[in-house]
């Protein structure tokens, strides 16, 4: 039974599931977003007593915390019970593109050169992680949501600000990949 689940599923399976979830959320008047969970957790911990941003009715967001818990449990299950021993298969063009960026594809989901435990001990990698975390945190707050919230929920609701944010995300990703990343590595 688990062998069927361990086999890679087609890309359109996740698209259909995401669409189904979005229809359900729209039906119940909810909007999807992952970054709002941090605000909810801070509010639950009492941060609203000191910072106005965290002073809101966090109980209305409890459903989103279930999604967060489900994502953590799902990630754990997929990394342990459903883990496949087969290496990740990338196209030769992608492997070649990675090699041009000095990233050796080792068959894993995340390149060890960038995400291995050893990279934390490098001052350069440590600073990049800190700076990247600050930029993502600031960016998701400044944009009024994260990539998943805007790209999935905002676009499903036909919100123009979400379209602008998603275009900005793609432009930022292209600039990072083709201009900044080669300079950093």
C-alpha positions in Angstrom: 0.0 0.0 0.0 2.7 2.5 0.9 4.6 1.8 -2.3 1.8 3.4 -4.3 2.0 6.5 -2.0 5.8 6.6 -2.3 5.7 6.9 -6.0 6.0 10.4 -7.3 2.6 11.8 -8.2 1.9 13.9 -11.3 2.3 17.7 -10.9 -1.4 18.2 -11.8 -2.5 16.2 -8.7 -1.3 19.0 -6.4 -2.9 21.6 -8.6 -6.3 19.9 -8.4 -6.0 19.6 -4.6 -5.1 23.2 -4.3 -8.0 24.2 -6.5 -10.4 22.1 -4.4 -9.1 23.7 -1.2 -9.5 27.2 -2.6 -13.1 26.5 -3.6 -13.8 25.3 -0.1 -12.1 28.3 1.5 -14.0 30.7 -0.8 -17.2 29.0 0.0 -16.6 29.4 3.8 -15.4 33.0 3.4 -11.8 32.3 4.4 -8.5 33.2 2.6 -5.4 31.1 2.5 -2.1 32.5 3.8 0.7 31.0 5.7 2.6 34.1 7.0 -0.4 35.2 9.1 0.2 32.3 11.4 3.3 34.0 12.9 1.1 37.0 13.8 -1.5 34.7 15.3 1.1 32.8 17.4 2.6 36.1 18.6 -0.9 37.3 19.5 -1.6 34.1 21.4 1.6 34.6 23.4 0.5 38.1 24.5 2.4 40.3 22.1 -0.7 42.3 21.5 -0.3 43.9 25.0 2.9 45.6 23.7 2.6 45.9 20.0 -0.6 47.2 18.3 -0.1 45.0 15.2 -0.5 41.8 17.3 -3.6 43.2 19.1 -6.4 41.4 17.3 -8.9 38.5 17.8 -6.5 35.6 17.1 -9.3 33.0 17.8 -10.8 33.9 14.4 -7.6 32.5 12.9 -7.5 29.2 14.7 -8.5 27.3 11.6 -5.3 28.5 9.9 -3.2 27.2 12.8 -4.6 23.8 12.0 -3.2 24.2 8.5 0.2 25.0 10.0 0.1 21.9 12.2 -1.0 19.8 9.3 1.8 21.1 7.2 4.3 20.2 9.9 2.9 16.7 10.3 2.6 16.2 6.6 6.3 17.3 6.1 7.4 14.9 8.9 5.4 12.0 7.4 6.7 12.6 3.9 10.3 12.8 5.2 10.0 9.6 7.2 7.3 7.1 6.4 6.7 8.1 2.8 10.3 8.8 1.9 11.5 7.3 -1.3 15.1 6.1 -1.7 15.2 7.1 -5.4 17.1 10.3 -6.1 15.2 13.3 -7.3 15.2 13.4 -11.1 16.0 16.7 -12.7 16.3 17.5 -16.4 19.9 17.6 -17.7 19.3 21.3 -18.6 18.5 22.1 -15.0 21.5 20.2 -13.7 23.6 22.1 -16.2 22.1 25.4 -15.1 22.9 24.6 -11.5 26.5 23.6 -12.4 26.9 27.1 -14.0 25.9 28.5 -10.6 28.5 26.3 -8.9 25.8 24.1 -7.3 26.4 20.4 -7.6 23.2 18.4 -7.9 23.5 15.4 -5.6 20.1 13.9 -6.1 18.6 15.5 -3.0 15.7 17.9 -2.8 17.9 20.7 -1.4 21.5 21.1 -2.5 23.8 20.2 0.5 26.2 23.0 -0.6 23.4 25.5 0.2 21.3 23.8 2.9 23.6 21.3 4.5 24.3 21.6 8.2 27.9 22.5 7.4 26.8 25.7 5.7 25.5 27.1 9.0 29.1 27.2 10.3 30.3 29.3 7.4 30.0 33.1 8.2 28.9 33.8 4.6 26.1 31.2 4.7 25.1 32.3 8.2 24.8 35.9 7.2 22.9 35.0 4.0 20.4 33.0 6.1 19.9 35.8 8.6 19.6 38.4 5.8 17.3 36.2 3.8 15.1 35.6 6.8 14.8 39.3 7.5 14.0 40.1 3.9 11.3 37.4 3.7 9.8 38.6 7.0 9.9 42.2 5.9 8.7 41.4 2.4 5.7 39.4 3.5 4.7 42.0 6.0 5.2 44.9 3.5 3.3 43.0 0.7 0.5 42.2 3.1 1.0 38.4 2.8 3.4 35.7 1.6 3.8 34.2 -1.9 1.3 31.4 -1.2 -1.3 33.8 0.2 -1.1 36.2 -2.8 -0.5 33.6 -5.6 -3.1 31.1 -4.5 -5.7 33.0 -2.5 -5.3 36.5 -3.8 -5.3 35.5 -7.5 -8.3 33.2 -6.9 -10.2 36.2 -5.5 -9.1 38.2 -8.6 -7.3 40.8 -6.4 -5.2 43.3 -8.3 -2.8 43.9 -5.4 -2.1 40.2 -5.3 -1.4 40.2 -9.1 1.1 43.0 -8.6 2.7 41.2 -5.6 3.0 37.9 -7.6 4.6 39.8 -10.6 7.0 41.3 -8.1 7.8 37.9 -6.6 8.7 36.6 -10.0 10.8 39.6 -10.9 12.6 39.3 -7.6 13.2 35.6 -8.2 14.6 36.2 -11.7 16.9 39.0 -10.4 18.2 36.8 -7.6 18.8 33.8 -9.8 20.4 35.6 -12.8 22.1 38.6 -11.2 22.7 38.3 -7.4 23.2 34.6 -7.0 26.1 34.4 -9.4 27.7 37.3 -7.5 27.2 35.7 -4.1 28.4 32.2 -5.0 
